[in-house]
């Protein structure tokens, strides 16, 4: 100990080449850490390019003014959007898609929310099998659900029509029912995730103050579940609006949707009009999700919510956990 130094004096650490700016030493074996970090970031960037460049190409070429090959650029033009929006047939297809999507979203949100609330207080021996069935309905390939639904409805019509003397056939009701099979499970998972992270002290306080179960639900539980309910509604809408496989198996006369129209047109070759329809569908889907995110964020701010589960992305991530 040098003269004048106290026993409690901490010796000065001289910075070395291995010392980081924050005072933390870099492990001696981490020689390629910087290289790995750059490689991972580059890989992530390339993955996003691979995912989104085709979408950007479709949107850009929807403004192509050519009347020949879609890949032959002939200047910017909005004539294909004008042609698509003024086409009565495409308008009817859009109306069909909207009717199916909004009906599916309403049914899926109502039944999925009720199922999540019902399983919350159910005993484990009763809730576990239903939770397993919920995951199975999401994991099962979409084409299996479509085929099973087609066989079920076809068999049902063959049995019911002779008995009732009717001519029941596939239509809006079959498409909506098939879409709801998947979307109910999705809404249920989102609401269950929100319920599991919800603070129940307010609910217990309401019961202590002699609040009725119905009033407690609407004033305490429902406002806290609203972000998950809105997220489930919007995701159900977008999944149903963009669905092709299930709709193909369950559609009937006069119920052709936009995805079916797009697939039927590309058999003859992709045109700028087809790109315009795809761009409009993309715009509608993104607009619905953005509006939903704004509504959820506004509700969260009003409720004083904080944390990663305040928005739709946080609720979906929490459901995935």
N, C-alpha and C positions, 0 to 999 in steps of 0.2 A: 504494500500500500504506500503510495507516494505521500510526501509531506503535505499537509493541508487538506487531504481528502478525507471525507467522512466515511464511516462503515456502510452508510445507506446510499452512497453515491453509485449510480449506474454507469458502467463504462460506456464510452461512446463507440457506436458501431460504425465502422468505416464502410461506405457502400462499395460493393464489389460488382463485377460484371454479371454475377448470377442474381443480384438483388433487383427486384422489380421496383417500379416507381412507388408503389404502395407499401414498400418495406417487406413484401412477401418474396421468399426465395423460390426461384424456378427449380424444379427437380432436375437433377443432373442428367437423368435419362430422357428428358423431354426435349430432345434435339430436333425432332421433326414436328413439334407441336404447331408451329406457325404454318408449315407446309400442309399439314392435315386440315387446319382450320380454313385455309384458303381453298383447298380442294373441296371441302364440304360445302362451302358457300358457292363455289362455282357449280358444283353438282346441283345444288338447290335451284340456282338461277336457270340452269339448262332444263331442269324438270318443269319449271314454271313456263319457260318458253315453249317446250313441247306441248304443254297443256293448252296454252292460250293463243299461240300463234294461229292455229287453224280457225279459232273463233274470230280472231281479228281479220283473217283473210276473207271469211264469209261475209262479215259486216262491210269490209271495204269494197268487195266486188258486188255487193248489193247496190252500190251507187254507180256501177259501170253502165255507161250509156250505150254499149254495143247491142246490136240486134242479132249478132252471129254467135260465135263461141264465147262462153262466159270468161275464158282466160284471156281473151283478146281485149285489151283495155282501149276504150274509145271515149275517154273523158268522163267527168263527173256528171251525174244526172239523177233526178228524182222521179223519172217517169215510171220506173218499175214500182216504186212505192205508190204512186198515184194509180197505176194499173191494178195493183193488188187491193188497195183500199176501196176502189170503186167496183170491184168484182163482186157481184151478188152471191156467187157460189162460195167464194172464200169467206164472205161475211157470214154465211150460214154455218160454215165449218167453225169459224171463230165463236159464233153463238153457241154451237154444240159443245165446244171445249169449255167455254165459260160456265155453262149450265152444269156440266159434269163436275168441273173443278170446285165450284162454289158449293154444290150439294154435297160432294164428298168431304170437303173441309168442314162443313157444319155438322154432318153426321159423325165424322171421325172425332172432332173436338168434343162433342157432347158425350159420346159413348166412352171415349178414351179418358176423359176427365172423371166421369162417374166410376169407371173401373179402377182408376188410380185411387180415388177416395175410398172405394169399397174395400180394396186390398190393404189399405193403410192400417185398419184396425182388425183385420182378419188374423186368426192364428196362423202360425208358420206352416203347420201341416196343411192348411187350406190355401195359403197364399203362394207357397213355393211351386206347386204344379202349374198354377196359372201364370206365374212369372216365367216358368220354363216354356209354356205354350206361347207366351208373348215373344220371347226371343226366337222360337222356332219359326213363327210366322214372318219374321224379318229375315232370318237366315235362309229360308227356303227360296230357291231360285224363282224369279218372277214368272218364267214360262211354266213352271209347275203349278203355281197358283192360277195362272190363266187357263191352263188345260183342265185343271180340277174344277174350276168355276164353270167352264164351258160344258163339261160332262154333267155337272150337277144341274145346271139350268136346262140343258137339253132333255135330260131324263125327267125332270120335274114337269116340263111342258108336255111331254109325251103321256105322262100319267094324269095331269090335271085337265088338259084340254078335252079328252073324251068324257070325263066325269062332269065338269062344269059346263061343257058345251061352248067353250071359249076358244079363241085363237091367240093364246099368249105366245109371245116370241121375244127374242132379245131386243133390247133397246136401251134407253137411258137408265132404267132401273138395274139392268144387269151390269152395265159398266160401272155405275156408282157403287153397287154392292161389292163388286170385285175390287175396286180401288180402296174401298173402306176396310177390307180385310187387312191390308198392309198398313194403312194410315192410322187405324185405331190403335194398333200396337205402338206405332211411333209416338202418337200423342200420349199414350199411357206411360211410356218410358220417360218422356220429358216432364210430365206432371209428377210422376213418382220421384224423379230426381229433385224436383223443387220441394216436394213434401219432405223428403229425407233431410234436406238442409234448412228447413224452416224452423224458426224459433217458436216453440209451442207455449212459451210463457204467457203470451197475450191471450191465447185460447183458454188456458187454464184460469187466467185472471177474469176473463169474460164469464166463465162458468161460476167462478167464486162470487161474481156480482149478479148472479141469477139471470144471466143472459140465456135465451133459448138457443137450441142448436141451430135453428134456421138463421136467426139474427147473428149469431156468432160466425156462421159460415160466410154470410154476405158482407159483414163489416170487418172481420178479422182474417179469415182464411182466404177468401176469394181475392182480395187485393194483393195478397202475397203470392198467390198462384197465377195471377193475371199475366205476368211475363211469359211463363211457361205455356199457358193456354194460347196466348197470341202467337207464340213461336210455333206451337203445334198446328194451329190453324193455317198459318202462312206456309209452312212446309208441306202440309197436306194439300193445300191449293196448288203449289208449284209442282209437286210430284204428280198429281192427277192431271194437271193442265198439260204437262210434257210427256205423259206416258204413251207408249206405243204398243208394247207387247200385250199387256192385259186388254187394252182397248181393241186390239185386232181380233182377239178370240171371243170377246163378249159383245161386240157392236152388232147393231141391227140396221134395218132399213131406215135411212134418213138421220142416222146418228154418227156420220163420219166426222171426225175431229181434225184439227189442224195437223197433228203428227201423222195421221193416216194420209192426209192429202200430200204432205211433203214427201213421204215415202213413195206414194204412187207416182208423183211427178218425176222423181229422180230416176225412175226406171227408163225414162226416155232421154235422160241426160240432165245435168244441172244447168239451170238457167238463172239469169239475174233476178227473175221474179221469185224463184225458189229461195234464193239468198235473201231477198227482201222479206219473205214470210218468216224465214228463220231469224232474221234480225229483229223483226217485230215481236216474235215470241220471246227472244232473249231480253228485249227491252221490257216487256210486260213482267217477266219473271224477276228481273233485277229491281224493277220499280216496286213490286210487291214486297220483296225482301227489305229494300231500303226503307220503305214506309213503315214496315213492321218493326225494324230496328229503331227507328225514330220514336215510334209510339212506346216501345218497351223502355227505351232509355228515358223518355219523359216521365213515364209512370214510376220508374225506379228513382228518379230524382225527387219526385213528389213524395214518395214513400220514405225518402232518406236512405235508400239502399246503397250499400257500398260493397266492393269486392268483385271478384271475377264473374259472379253469377248474375250481374246486373243486366246483362244484355242477352240477346238470342244466342250469340256464339258461346257465351259462358254456360247457358242452360244446356245447349247441345253437348258441349264438352263434359259437363257434369253428368249428363245421361249416359255418355259413353263410358264413364268410369264405373 
